[in-house]
Amino acid sequence: MAVPRLPVFFCSFIILITISGYAQAFGFNDVAEKAKALAGEKYQKPAQAPDFLKNLSYTDYQSIRFKPEESLWRSGKSRFQVMMIPQGSFYSNAVQLNVIDSEGVQPIGFDKARFEYSNPELAKRIPADLGYAGFKLTYPLSGKDVQNQFLVFGGASYFRGVGASQNFGLSGRGISINTGLPSGEEFPAFTEFWMEHPKAGSDVMVVYGLLDGTSLTGAYRFEIHPGKNTQMDVTAQLFFRNDIEQLGQAPLTSMFFYGDNTLRPRGEWRPQVHDSDGLLINDDKTGEWLWRPLVNPADLQLSYHHVQDLGGFGLIQRDRQFNDFQDNEARYDRRPSMWVKPLGKDHEGWGKGEVVLVEIPSGAETNDNIVAFFKPDKSVNAGENRRLEYSVTFGEPEITEQPNGQAVRTFIGNGRENGGSGDALRLIVDFKGGELAGLSPDAAVVSQVSGGEGVEVIEHFVEYIEVSDVWRLSILAKPPAEQPLTLRGVLNRDNNPVTETWTYLLGPKTDLRGNPK
């Protein structure tokens, strides 16, 4: 497969790129024009890697290593460098990579010599014109002489990022289509990227991406700011080939195997295993912050959380201590949280809609079984186009800038103890921070709890736990037979909420309810 040559663009004007310091004849509008033209054509599936590469085991694929000395811009004064990703295993599509510099747009040709192959027989079979599957960005996060990987674009429209001193965990995507629906999910993919050569010493980099899929095309601009927390300001222009039932804007993908609020699988010694432990949502209009602990369900679960005006949403890893996991290899305590915040005038393309949480049954920590995205209230029709502006931040839980008390732990067990009903469940929620900080143990903090359809809330109360400096909400609730247990709770003081709203959903097919999955 020959590497496609980039067409020459004749422009009557020059777009000034202030971030890189170059005057370029290529920018976001050019990518948008390509996406618009592509949307008028019939979708063509990208060329696939040879079967012997697609069928590589995970271990064999990981044995193909990019040589760091081959990194793009290694010999210059750029603080950023680029490492290419080989095709193989799940990375089956070739992605055209280009550089924008003072000389214009330069395609990056494939060179198999940039990789080390532990298997000589495999190396012989790699086509000389194979192409790359994506790229990794490095930057000196831990010291000026160290290049740390902090952002990866690879596989469909996926990207992963970390802040300083973190390990890779959850992922973002350019877009999702019909995730969790019986009709089946589509996976649009980035087919081409353009990387601006950053100015010497710059701590900002710009990348453009062209997205293509059965039902849409898209142009993307990523303005990347690495650091303690890594932030990307994203501009996207989407062109729709088909009507879309469930468009997922700024989708996030993570893993939740088990945690405090679930039973530990038989044979597991680690206390918890997850990349994220909850979904956080902020509604700008109501001011409410909503926290939903994640579960590993027995059956597929889709939850729709309505917002009047989206202020932000994200998948958060609040458990930050090694003792929470006791896993010295995976280091789940170092996994990043990820927060999406709408930008632009009047939050165009966001506003009213639903934050959708998809929880997929999983029997292993190797499966990404959690997806969250924003579904706009406005329907998506063929022939339309839509512009989105938003930021995506990878980092510590504090990236949300949440001001009120937070649910730091959720525990669940049967309610037979202390005189409870045999069919009831006891839920414990520990709140900390915000206005709760510094309150005297006898402060008038009261609980407000409600249940969903058919749920009987038998009792609820709140008490201060001195040893852990938390305010503990205790709930005894009886779920309806063969129906989900749904609950909402918040702590109030002087009739005003001082914490986020805690919500919970537990399906009927769980051994916590006497029905092993």
Backbone torsions as a table, in degrees:
resi	resn	phi	psi	omega
1	MET	NA	121.0	-178.5
2	ALA	-78.0	143.0	175.3
3	VAL	-70.2	123.5	-176.9
4	PRO	-64.7	140.7	177.1
5	ARG	-83.2	140.8	-179.9
6	LEU	-76.8	127.9	178.3
7	PRO	-64.9	152.0	178.4
8	VAL	-84.9	131.0	179.4
9	PHE	-104.6	126.6	175.5
10	PHE	-99.2	117.1	-176.1
11	CYS	-120.5	143.6	179.4
12	SER	-91.1	3.0	179.1
13	PHE	-146.9	166.1	179.7
14	ILE	-116.3	131.8	176.2
15	ILE	-92.0	124.4	-178.8
16	LEU	-84.6	123.9	177.1
17	ILE	-103.0	100.6	-174.8
18	THR	-76.4	-25.6	-178.8
19	ILE	-63.6	-46.8	-175.5
20	SER	-86.4	-20.8	-177.7
21	GLY	88.3	0.8	179.8
22	TYR	-101.4	150.0	168.4
23	ALA	-94.3	116.2	-171.8
24	GLN	-118.3	149.0	173.7
25	ALA	-97.1	28.8	179.2
26	PHE	-150.1	135.2	-179.7
27	GLY	-162.5	-162.8	-173.8
28	PHE	-60.4	-39.7	-179.2
29	ASN	-60.5	-33.7	178.2
30	ASP	-67.8	-39.8	177.6
31	VAL	-67.1	-39.7	178.7
32	ALA	-62.6	-39.2	177.5
33	GLU	-64.8	-39.2	176.9
34	LYS	-63.6	-42.5	-179.9
35	ALA	-66.1	-40.3	179.5
36	LYS	-63.5	-44.7	179.1
37	ALA	-64.9	-38.9	-179.3
38	LEU	-66.2	-33.9	-179.5
39	ALA	-65.5	-23.5	178.3
40	GLY	-83.1	-3.5	179.5
41	GLU	-107.3	162.1	176.1
42	LYS	-69.4	139.3	-177.8
43	TYR	-65.0	132.9	176.4
44	GLN	-118.2	123.5	180.0
45	LYS	-65.7	136.0	-179.1
46	PRO	-60.2	152.7	176.8
47	ALA	-60.3	139.2	-176.5
48	GLN	-99.2	153.3	173.7
49	ALA	-66.7	156.5	176.1
50	PRO	-56.4	151.4	-176.1
51	ASP	-57.5	-36.5	-176.9
52	PHE	-65.0	-25.5	175.1
53	LEU	-82.3	-40.7	178.4
54	LYS	-63.8	-28.0	-177.1
55	ASN	-93.0	6.6	177.1
56	LEU	-62.5	140.9	173.2
57	SER	-69.5	163.7	179.4
58	TYR	-58.1	-43.1	-179.3
59	THR	-64.0	-44.8	-179.6
60	ASP	-65.3	-38.3	178.6
61	TYR	-65.5	-42.5	-179.3
62	GLN	-65.1	-19.8	179.7
63	SER	-74.8	-11.8	174.5
64	ILE	-84.6	113.1	-171.5
65	ARG	-116.9	132.5	173.0
66	PHE	-74.5	137.1	178.8
67	LYS	-80.5	118.4	-177.3
68	PRO	-55.9	-32.7	-179.1
69	GLU	-68.2	-11.8	177.7
70	GLU	-92.5	4.2	-176.9
71	SER	-60.3	140.3	176.8
72	LEU	-64.6	136.1	178.2
73	TRP	71.3	14.5	-178.4
74	ARG	-63.1	-34.8	-175.4
75	SER	-87.4	-5.7	-179.3
76	GLY	-95.3	-163.0	-178.0
77	LYS	-104.2	10.6	178.1
78	SER	-69.1	139.5	175.0
79	ARG	-78.6	-16.1	177.3
80	PHE	-97.1	145.8	170.2
81	GLN	-134.9	161.7	-175.5
82	VAL	-126.6	129.0	175.3
83	MET	-114.0	134.7	-177.5
84	MET	-87.2	150.3	179.9
85	ILE	-103.1	131.5	179.5
86	PRO	-78.2	152.8	171.9
87	GLN	-74.7	150.5	178.3
88	GLY	146.0	157.9	179.5
89	SER	55.2	-122.5	-179.2
90	PHE	-75.2	-17.2	-178.7
91	TYR	-91.5	80.3	-168.9
92	SER	-100.3	-12.2	-177.0
93	ASN	-100.8	139.5	172.3
94	ALA	-77.7	139.6	179.1
95	VAL	-123.8	123.3	178.6
96	GLN	-74.3	127.6	178.4
97	LEU	-110.8	139.0	179.9
98	ASN	-135.8	155.3	174.7
99	VAL	-116.7	137.5	172.7
100	ILE	-107.3	119.3	178.3
101	ASP	-138.8	-164.9	-175.8
102	SER	-66.2	-15.6	179.7
103	GLU	-97.9	0.8	179.5
104	GLY	112.6	-148.6	-178.8
105	VAL	-98.0	124.9	-178.4
106	GLN	-122.5	118.1	175.5
107	PRO	-69.1	145.4	177.6
108	ILE	-97.5	109.3	-179.0
109	GLY	-73.4	150.2	179.1
110	PHE	-74.7	139.7	177.3
111	ASP	-142.6	108.5	-177.8
112	LYS	-64.5	-20.0	179.5
113	ALA	-70.0	-9.8	177.0
114	ARG	-76.1	-6.0	-176.8
115	PHE	-118.0	152.1	170.5
116	GLU	-101.1	135.2	-179.5
117	TYR	-119.8	117.6	179.1
118	SER	-70.7	-22.1	179.7
119	ASN	-106.2	106.7	-178.1
120	PRO	-60.3	-33.1	179.9
121	GLU	-67.1	-37.7	176.6
122	LEU	-65.6	-42.5	-179.0
123	ALA	-58.6	-37.7	-179.1
124	LYS	-63.6	-30.6	-173.0
125	ARG	-87.8	-7.5	-177.8
126	ILE	-71.9	118.8	178.6
127	PRO	-62.1	143.0	-178.8
128	ALA	-68.1	-18.5	-179.5
129	ASP	-116.0	31.7	-172.9
130	LEU	-60.6	-51.9	-174.8
131	GLY	100.4	163.8	-178.9
132	TYR	-98.1	161.2	-179.9
133	ALA	-101.5	-7.1	-177.7
134	GLY	158.7	-158.2	-177.4
135	PHE	-155.2	160.0	175.3
136	LYS	-120.2	138.4	176.1
137	LEU	-102.3	139.9	175.0
138	THR	-122.0	156.5	-175.7
139	TYR	-162.2	147.6	-178.2
140	PRO	-75.1	78.3	179.5
141	LEU	-77.7	-34.0	-174.2
142	SER	-104.4	2.1	-179.9
143	GLY	162.4	152.3	-172.5
144	LYS	-65.7	-20.6	-177.8
145	ASP	-102.9	10.8	-178.2
146	VAL	-120.6	129.3	175.5
147	GLN	-98.7	108.5	-179.0
148	ASN	-97.0	131.8	172.5
149	GLN	-68.2	128.8	-178.2
150	PHE	-133.6	-13.3	-178.6
151	LEU	-151.5	132.8	-176.5
152	VAL	-130.6	127.9	170.6
153	PHE	-109.9	111.6	-179.7
154	GLY	-167.4	133.7	178.5
155	GLY	87.7	108.3	-179.4
156	ALA	49.8	-122.4	178.8
157	SER	-111.8	24.5	-175.8
158	TYR	-78.5	148.3	168.9
159	PHE	-147.5	146.0	179.5
160	ARG	-125.5	145.3	-179.8
161	GLY	-144.9	162.3	176.3
162	VAL	-142.5	158.6	166.0
163	GLY	-93.3	-178.6	-179.9
164	ALA	-60.2	141.6	175.8
165	SER	65.4	25.1	177.8
166	GLN	-118.0	159.4	174.8
167	ASN	-104.7	148.2	179.6
168	PHE	-60.6	142.3	178.4
169	GLY	-145.8	-102.1	-175.5
170	LEU	-71.4	166.8	-176.0
171	SER	-127.0	158.5	167.4
172	GLY	-109.5	169.8	175.6
173	ARG	-139.1	157.8	175.9
174	GLY	-64.8	-41.4	-177.0
175	ILE	-165.8	158.3	170.8
176	SER	-132.0	151.6	-177.0
177	ILE	-133.0	117.9	174.4
178	ASN	59.2	35.3	177.3
179	THR	-63.7	128.0	177.0
180	GLY	84.0	-3.9	-177.7
181	LEU	-88.1	151.2	178.9
182	PRO	-60.1	-25.0	-179.0
183	SER	-67.0	-17.9	179.9
184	GLY	99.1	150.7	-175.9
185	GLU	-95.0	142.6	171.5
186	GLU	-99.1	149.9	-179.6
187	PHE	-126.2	83.1	172.8
188	PRO	-58.7	155.1	-176.1
189	ALA	-134.2	146.8	168.7
190	PHE	-71.4	126.4	-178.7
191	THR	-107.9	-15.0	-179.8
192	GLU	-155.5	142.5	176.2
193	PHE	-128.9	149.4	172.7
194	TRP	-126.1	124.0	-176.9
195	MET	-112.0	119.4	176.3
196	GLU	-73.0	130.6	176.0
197	HIS	-69.1	112.4	-176.8
198	PRO	-65.5	149.0	175.2
199	LYS	-63.6	146.9	-179.4
200	ALA	-52.2	127.7	178.2
201	GLY	83.0	-4.4	-177.8
202	SER	-70.4	145.0	175.6
203	ASP	-108.0	21.0	177.8
204	VAL	-131.8	140.1	178.3
205	MET	-135.1	147.7	-179.9
206	VAL	-119.4	133.4	177.1
207	VAL	-128.8	137.7	173.5
208	TYR	-109.8	146.2	178.8
209	GLY	-136.2	144.3	175.2
210	LEU	-109.5	122.0	-177.5
211	LEU	-106.6	141.3	178.3
212	ASP	-142.3	140.3	178.7
213	GLY	-160.1	175.8	-176.9
214	THR	-57.8	-41.6	-172.1
215	SER	-106.5	-7.1	-179.8
216	LEU	-160.8	166.0	166.7
217	THR	-127.6	165.8	-179.0
218	GLY	-158.7	149.3	173.1
219	ALA	-113.1	134.7	-176.3
220	TYR	-129.3	143.5	170.3
221	ARG	-125.4	125.1	179.4
222	PHE	-115.3	115.4	174.0
223	GLU	-100.0	113.4	-164.1
224	ILE	-106.8	128.1	-178.6
225	HIS	-125.8	93.9	178.5
226	PRO	-77.3	157.6	178.0
227	GLY	166.1	-155.7	176.1
228	LYS	-52.9	-44.2	167.5
229	ASN	-118.7	137.3	-179.3
230	THR	-98.9	122.9	-177.9
231	GLN	-117.2	140.2	171.9
232	MET	-122.6	125.5	170.7
233	ASP	-91.8	122.3	-171.2
234	VAL	-112.7	132.3	168.6
235	THR	-119.2	130.1	-178.9
236	ALA	-133.7	138.6	172.9
237	GLN	-120.5	116.0	-175.1
238	LEU	-107.5	138.3	178.5
239	PHE	-123.5	124.0	-170.4
240	PHE	-99.6	121.6	174.4
241	ARG	-78.5	-36.6	-174.4
242	ASN	-130.1	162.1	167.2
243	ASP	-62.2	145.8	179.2
244	ILE	-127.2	124.7	-177.3
245	GLU	-69.9	-45.2	-176.2
246	GLN	-137.3	93.9	176.9
247	LEU	-82.5	131.0	178.4
248	GLY	-109.6	106.6	179.7
249	GLN	-86.5	136.3	179.1
250	ALA	50.6	54.4	-178.3
251	PRO	-69.1	145.1	177.6
252	LEU	-120.7	141.9	-177.8
253	THR	-129.0	131.2	-176.7
254	SER	-145.9	-171.9	-178.3
255	MET	-131.8	131.4	170.8
256	PHE	-134.3	110.6	179.1
257	PHE	-93.9	-57.3	172.7
258	TYR	-159.4	162.4	-176.3
259	GLY	-158.3	-161.5	-178.4
260	ASP	-59.3	-34.6	-172.8
261	ASN	-94.9	18.4	176.5
262	THR	-136.8	166.8	172.4
263	LEU	-78.5	147.6	177.4
264	ARG	-78.4	129.2	178.9
265	PRO	-58.2	149.1	-178.4
266	ARG	-59.1	131.3	178.5
267	GLY	92.0	-10.5	179.8
268	GLU	-85.3	130.4	178.3
269	TRP	-98.9	-19.6	-178.7
270	ARG	-75.1	139.2	-177.7
271	PRO	-60.7	-40.7	-177.3
272	GLN	-146.3	155.0	174.9
273	VAL	-143.9	106.0	176.9
274	HIS	-167.1	152.2	172.5
275	ASP	-87.1	-28.5	179.0
276	SER	-141.4	148.6	179.1
277	ASP	-118.0	-0.9	177.7
278	GLY	-169.0	160.5	174.0
279	LEU	-103.3	129.0	177.8
280	LEU	-115.8	135.6	-178.3
281	ILE	-132.7	137.4	174.6
282	ASN	-120.8	127.3	175.9
283	ASP	-102.7	112.6	-176.9
284	ASP	-63.8	-33.4	-175.2
285	LYS	-73.8	-45.0	-177.9
286	THR	-88.7	-19.3	-176.5
287	GLY	80.5	0.4	-176.8
288	GLU	-76.5	139.9	167.9
289	TRP	-110.0	128.2	-175.6
290	LEU	-120.3	131.7	179.7
291	TRP	-117.1	128.3	179.3
292	ARG	-125.2	106.3	175.2
293	PRO	-60.2	141.0	-179.8
294	LEU	-80.9	154.8	174.2
295	VAL	-134.8	161.6	171.4
296	ASN	-105.1	97.1	-167.9
297	PRO	-78.6	163.8	173.8
298	ALA	-77.2	-32.5	177.5
299	ASP	-126.6	158.2	177.1
300	LEU	-53.9	131.6	179.1
301	GLN	-123.7	128.7	171.0
302	LEU	-117.7	126.6	179.0
303	SER	-120.6	134.7	-177.5
304	TYR	-115.1	117.4	-177.7
305	HIS	-110.3	108.2	-174.7
306	HIS	-75.7	138.8	174.4
307	VAL	-130.7	143.7	177.3
308	GLN	-78.6	-37.3	179.7
309	ASP	-154.4	104.4	-172.7
310	LEU	-63.1	122.0	173.6
311	GLY	-94.1	-26.6	178.4
312	GLY	165.2	161.0	173.6
313	PHE	-154.5	158.9	179.4
314	GLY	-172.5	163.7	171.5
315	LEU	-99.6	124.6	-168.2
316	ILE	-118.6	143.2	172.8
317	GLN	-109.9	93.0	-178.1
318	ARG	-81.4	-25.6	176.4
319	ASP	-74.5	113.1	-172.0
320	ARG	-122.7	6.4	-178.7
321	GLN	-103.8	143.7	178.1
322	PHE	-57.1	-36.7	-179.4
323	ASN	-63.8	-19.1	177.2
324	ASP	-66.9	-24.3	-173.3
325	PHE	-127.8	-35.7	-178.5
326	GLN	58.6	30.8	-178.3
327	ASP	-115.4	102.2	-175.9
328	ASN	-78.2	-13.2	179.0
329	GLU	-91.5	-54.2	-177.5
330	ALA	-74.5	-31.7	-178.6
331	ARG	47.9	58.7	177.7
332	TYR	-62.5	-20.7	177.4
333	ASP	-68.7	-13.0	178.9
334	ARG	-104.7	8.8	-179.3
335	ARG	-75.2	142.3	-175.9
336	PRO	-78.8	156.2	163.8
337	SER	-90.6	164.4	-177.9
338	MET	-140.1	128.0	-173.6
339	TRP	-128.0	131.6	178.8
340	VAL	-110.0	129.8	-179.7
341	LYS	-132.7	122.0	177.5
342	PRO	-61.3	142.8	175.9
343	LEU	-124.5	-177.7	175.4
344	GLY	87.5	169.7	-177.3
345	LYS	-65.0	123.6	176.1
346	ASP	57.0	24.2	179.0
347	HIS	51.6	46.2	-177.6
348	GLU	-53.4	130.0	-179.9
349	GLY	86.4	-2.6	-179.3
350	TRP	-119.0	-111.4	175.8
351	GLY	64.2	-125.5	-175.6
352	LYS	-78.5	139.8	178.4
353	GLY	168.2	-152.9	-178.1
354	GLU	-136.5	136.9	168.1
355	VAL	-90.3	119.0	-174.3
356	VAL	-100.7	131.3	174.9
357	LEU	-112.8	123.4	177.8
358	VAL	-111.4	120.7	178.6
359	GLU	-117.4	122.4	-172.1
360	ILE	-112.4	132.7	178.1
361	PRO	-57.8	138.3	-179.1
362	SER	-146.2	138.6	178.0
363	GLY	-105.4	11.2	-177.8
364	ALA	-155.0	153.3	179.5
365	GLU	-77.4	-6.6	179.3
366	THR	-81.0	-5.7	-177.8
367	ASN	-101.8	128.1	169.9
368	ASP	-79.2	107.0	-171.5
369	ASN	-115.9	10.0	-178.7
370	ILE	-123.9	130.4	175.1
371	VAL	-133.8	137.2	173.8
372	ALA	-134.1	140.8	179.5
373	PHE	-158.7	166.6	176.9
374	PHE	-99.3	126.2	175.6
375	LYS	-104.5	112.7	-176.9
376	PRO	-67.6	152.1	179.7
377	ASP	-69.2	-30.0	-178.6
378	LYS	-77.6	134.1	-179.4
379	SER	-67.4	156.5	-178.1
380	VAL	-112.3	119.7	-174.9
381	ASN	-121.2	149.8	178.7
382	ALA	-57.4	141.4	178.6
383	GLY	89.7	-13.3	178.6
384	GLU	-83.7	167.2	170.4
385	ASN	-138.0	157.3	-174.1
386	ARG	-145.3	136.9	178.4
387	ARG	-107.2	136.2	179.2
388	LEU	-128.5	141.3	172.3
389	GLU	-132.9	129.5	-178.4
390	TYR	-162.8	163.2	175.0
391	SER	-111.3	147.7	174.6
392	VAL	-124.5	124.8	-177.4
393	THR	-123.2	130.4	172.8
394	PHE	-104.2	132.6	178.4
395	GLY	167.8	-154.8	179.8
396	GLU	-72.5	162.1	-178.7
397	PRO	-56.7	-23.8	-177.8
398	GLU	-68.5	-8.1	179.0
399	ILE	-60.4	-18.4	-179.0
400	THR	-76.4	-20.2	-175.7
401	GLU	55.1	37.7	179.1
402	GLN	-72.4	128.7	-172.6
403	PRO	-90.9	-19.3	-169.9
404	ASN	-102.5	179.5	179.5
405	GLY	-62.4	145.7	-174.4
406	GLN	-119.3	148.5	174.2
407	ALA	-81.4	102.0	-174.0
408	VAL	-88.5	-17.8	177.8
409	ARG	-149.3	142.9	170.8
410	THR	-129.7	125.8	177.0
411	PHE	-120.6	152.4	180.0
412	ILE	-145.4	142.3	177.2
413	GLY	-160.7	-178.6	-179.3
414	ASN	-73.5	158.7	-175.1
415	GLY	-101.9	19.8	-177.2
416	ARG	-76.1	-22.9	-179.8
417	GLU	-71.9	155.8	175.1
418	ASN	57.4	37.2	173.7
419	GLY	81.7	10.0	-179.0
420	GLY	-74.7	165.3	179.0
421	SER	-72.5	146.9	179.1
422	GLY	-64.8	-24.3	179.7
423	ASP	-94.9	-2.7	-175.6
424	ALA	-91.6	162.3	177.2
425	LEU	-120.8	142.2	175.4
426	ARG	-100.8	124.9	177.1
427	LEU	-117.3	132.7	179.9
428	ILE	-117.8	126.5	179.2
429	VAL	-126.3	120.1	178.8
430	ASP	-97.9	124.6	179.6
431	PHE	-109.0	146.7	-179.1
432	LYS	-154.7	151.4	173.3
433	GLY	92.3	-177.8	-179.1
434	GLY	61.6	-138.9	-178.9
435	GLU	-69.8	-13.3	177.9
436	LEU	-71.1	-26.7	-177.2
437	ALA	-62.4	128.9	175.2
438	GLY	85.3	-2.7	177.5
439	LEU	-69.3	147.4	175.4
440	SER	-70.6	150.8	-177.8
441	PRO	-57.5	-23.3	-178.9
442	ASP	-100.0	16.6	179.0
443	ALA	-61.9	150.1	-176.7
444	ALA	-80.9	75.4	175.5
445	VAL	-101.6	126.1	-176.6
446	VAL	-122.9	155.2	-178.2
447	SER	-101.4	146.9	174.6
448	GLN	-128.7	117.1	-173.5
449	VAL	-133.2	138.6	175.0
450	SER	-138.6	153.7	178.9
451	GLY	-113.7	157.5	176.7
452	GLY	-77.0	-169.8	-175.3
453	GLU	-56.8	124.5	176.8
454	GLY	82.2	-4.0	-179.0
455	VAL	-86.4	131.0	177.0
456	GLU	-103.9	113.7	174.8
457	VAL	-87.2	106.7	-174.3
458	ILE	-78.0	-43.1	177.5
459	GLU	-158.7	159.7	170.9
460	HIS	-158.5	144.0	179.1
461	PHE	-157.1	165.4	-178.3
462	VAL	-129.2	142.8	177.3
463	GLU	-145.1	153.6	178.0
464	TYR	-87.2	131.7	178.5
465	ILE	-108.0	104.8	-171.4
466	GLU	-65.0	-40.7	-172.3
467	VAL	-62.8	-29.3	178.9
468	SER	-114.8	3.3	177.6
469	ASP	52.4	51.2	177.4
470	VAL	-130.0	157.8	170.7
471	TRP	-101.8	118.7	-170.7
472	ARG	-101.5	121.5	173.8
473	LEU	-94.8	123.6	178.3
474	SER	-112.9	128.2	-176.6
475	ILE	-126.9	132.7	169.5
476	LEU	-112.9	117.7	-174.0
477	ALA	-137.7	146.2	179.2
478	LYS	-111.6	116.1	-179.2
479	PRO	-77.9	154.6	175.1
480	PRO	-70.3	148.1	-179.0
481	ALA	-60.4	130.5	175.3
482	GLU	59.9	19.6	178.4
483	GLN	-128.9	159.2	-178.4
484	PRO	-66.3	151.1	168.3
485	LEU	-91.4	120.0	178.0
486	THR	-125.4	133.0	-176.6
487	LEU	-140.7	152.8	172.2
488	ARG	-134.9	139.5	178.7
489	GLY	-148.5	149.4	178.5
490	VAL	-151.3	152.2	175.2
491	LEU	-102.5	135.1	-177.6
492	ASN	-119.4	154.8	171.2
493	ARG	-142.8	127.8	-175.6
494	ASP	55.3	40.2	176.6
495	ASN	66.1	17.6	177.3
496	ASN	-123.7	140.6	179.6
497	PRO	-67.2	135.8	176.1
498	VAL	-115.1	2.8	178.3
499	THR	-135.0	166.8	168.4
500	GLU	-64.0	165.1	174.6
501	THR	-87.3	119.8	177.3
502	TRP	-88.2	131.1	177.2
503	THR	-127.7	156.8	-178.0
504	TYR	-151.6	144.5	175.3
505	LEU	-138.8	125.8	178.1
506	LEU	-130.9	119.1	-178.7
507	GLY	-70.3	165.9	-176.4
508	PRO	-73.2	-25.0	-176.2
509	LYS	-91.2	74.1	178.4
510	THR	-146.1	146.0	179.8
511	ASP	-69.9	-13.3	172.2
512	LEU	-66.1	-22.3	178.7
513	ARG	-111.2	18.9	177.3
514	GLY	79.7	13.3	180.0
515	ASN	-127.7	84.9	-177.9
516	PRO	-56.3	140.1	-178.8
517	LYS	-81.7	NA	NA
